[in-house]
Amino acid sequence: MRNRIILYLCTQNTIDMSVSFTLEKRTNLHDESPIRLSWSFMGERVQSTLGVSIKKEDWNEKSRLVKADAHNHNGQNADEINFLIKRISTVVMDVELACIESQYILGKDMMKQVISDALSNDIARPEDIVERCMNGIVSTPEPTTRYYCDLAGRYYQFLCDAKNFYVGEKYYILQELFGAHERVAVPISKFKPEREKGSMYPITKFKEVSKEEVFGQG
């Protein structure tokens, strides 16, 4: 799998990873700054601190790792902190590759859970985190004959129901019929009338339409 991950990263024509690590500007009483991660994938972005801080002069901005022989006030040394950073990077790359290969949909809630699992000591192996993630999201089956239209006039074919493994929120999985043919996960609440702020009347963002309307046979 590692070779395939490298191949995937190379095909993106970039040396930047989708997850990055930086120091926050704020400091604690020991003049240390928290290490923050930012992960962007499939149009979503999550951010979190690692629960670890280090002095600015002990941080290598180029490698985004702690300099050798450095340690913080809690006694955590460079090897320990860098192991955590590399562990998270490995988990993120493996999850992304698994989603791309299996055409799985990874939402923000699931991304947050992946990071939480990677930071936890309860799940030791990165591959276990990937398996846990894959068990919590849905692969797209064969399309059905239900169609929907959004407020922008884009048409979609209904694929299946889905449920977020961790928070229980329900989704409809749709595939765009024209254009990029992207698959999207839409909360079921978006298929019901909602009164938005500043609006006098409820708005339904996705309405069910007939096949005849979609393909111009009506």
N, C-alpha and C positions, 0 to 999 in steps of 0.2 A: 504493500500500500504506500510506503514512503516514496518509492520511485514514481508512482502515479501522482502523488501529491506534488512532487517537484515538477513533473510534466505539466500538471494543471496550472501551477503558478507561472511557469514559463510561457504558456500559451496566452496568458493575460497581458503580455507585453509590459510588465511592470515588475519592479523589485519590491514594491510596497506590499506588505501583508494587509489583509482586511482587518486585523486586530493590531492596535498600536498601544504603546505604553509611554506615559509621560509623567512628569512630576507636577503636582498642583502648585500653585503660587503660594497658597497659605502654608504656614509652618506651625509646628507645635512648640511646646515649652523647651524642647531640646533642639530647636532650630532645624527640625527635620520636616520634609514635605511628604505627604501621602503619594504613593504610586497609583496612578489611575489608568485604567484600560478603556479603550473605545473600540467597539466591534461593529462594522458595517457589512451587511449581507442581505441580498434580495430586497433592497430598498428600505431596510430597517436598520436602526442604529441603537445600540445599548451601550451604556457607560457604567462603570463601577470602580470603586477603590478596591485595592487588594487587601486592605487591612494591615498594610506594611508601610512604614515611612523610612526615609533615608535623607541624609544631608545632601544639598545640591552639589557640593564638591565631590561627593562620592558616587554621583550618577554619571554614566557615560551616555551622553545625548545621542551619539552616533549609533551605537550598538543597542541602545535602549535597555541596558543592563547595568547592574551595580558593579562598580570597579572592584578589582581583586583586592582582598585583604580589608575591605571596608566592613563595618557593622553598625547597627543602630543601637539606640539606648536599651532596647529589649534583649540585646545580645544576639540578634539574628545576623548571621554573617552573609557575605556576598554569595557564597555557594547555595545557601538555603533560599535566599530571595530569588536568585537567578533560576534555581530549579523550579520555583513556583511559576515564574514568568514563562519559562520554556514549556512547562506542563500545560499551561493555559493555551499557549500558541499551538501546541500539538493537538490538543482537544479540538480547538476551533478549526484547524485545517482538516482534521479527520471528519468532523461533522459536516463541514462545507462540501467536501468531496463526496461523502455518502449521500447528501441531499442532491447534488448535481447528477451523480450516477443513477440514482433511483428516482429522479424527478419528484422528490418530496418537497413539500412546502414548509418552510421554517419561519414561524412568526416571531414577533418581538417577545412574547411571553416565554416561548420555548428557548429563545436565545438567552434570556435572563436566567432560565433554569440551568442551561448548559454551563454558564459562568458560575452560578452558585454551586453546581456539582464539582466543577473544576477547582473551586476554592475550598471545598469541603475535604476533610480527612476521612469521611465515611466511605468514599468511593475511591479506591486506591489506583485502579488502572484506567488510563484514558480510554481504552477500548470498551470498558464497561459503561463509561459515560456516553459514548457514541451509541452503544446498543440501547441504553435507556432512552436516549433521545429518539432513535429510530422507532422504538416501540410506542412513542408518544405522538407521532405524526402519521399522516395518511398518504398512501400512494394513490394515484388517480386511476380509477377503473375505466371501462368503456363508457362513452357518453350515453346519455339518455335522450329522450325526446322533449325535454322541458327547456324552455328558452327564457332569457331575461334581457331587459334593456336598462341601462343606467341613465342618469340625468343628462349625460353628454351624448346620448344616442348610440352608444356602443352596444352591440349585441353579444350575448354569451350563451353557451350551452351548459346546462346543469350536468355535473359529473356525479357528485355524491354528497352526502352529509359527512361532517367531521366534528370531532370533539377534542378540545385541547386536553391532553392527558393530565396536565398539572392543575389547571384552574377550572376545568369543566365547561368553559365557554363553547357554544355550538356555532358551527360555520356551515356555509354552503361552499363547495368547491366548484368554481365555474371556469370555463375555458373560452377565451375570446374567439369569436368566429371569424372576424376579419382583421387584417393587420398582422400584429406580431404573434397572434394565437397564444398569448400568455395564459397560464393558469393562475387564478387568484383565489384566495380564501377570504370570504366576506362574512362578517358576523351576521347571524340570522336577524338581528335587530334592524339591519339596514333594509330588510325586505318588508318592514312594517312602517306605517306612517309615524314620523317623528316630528315634533315641533322644535325647530331650531331657534336659537337665540336671535331675536329681531324679526322672526317670521310670524305672520298672523295665522298661517294655516299649516297643518302637518304636511310633511313631504316624504314621499316614498322614494328612496334613492335607487332601488332596483325593483322593477315591476315585471311580472310574468307576462309574456307575449306569446302569440301563436306562431307556428312555423310559417304560415302564410305571410305574416307581417315581416318576419326575419328575411325571408327569401323573395319578397316582393310578389307573392302570388295572391295577395288579398284583393 
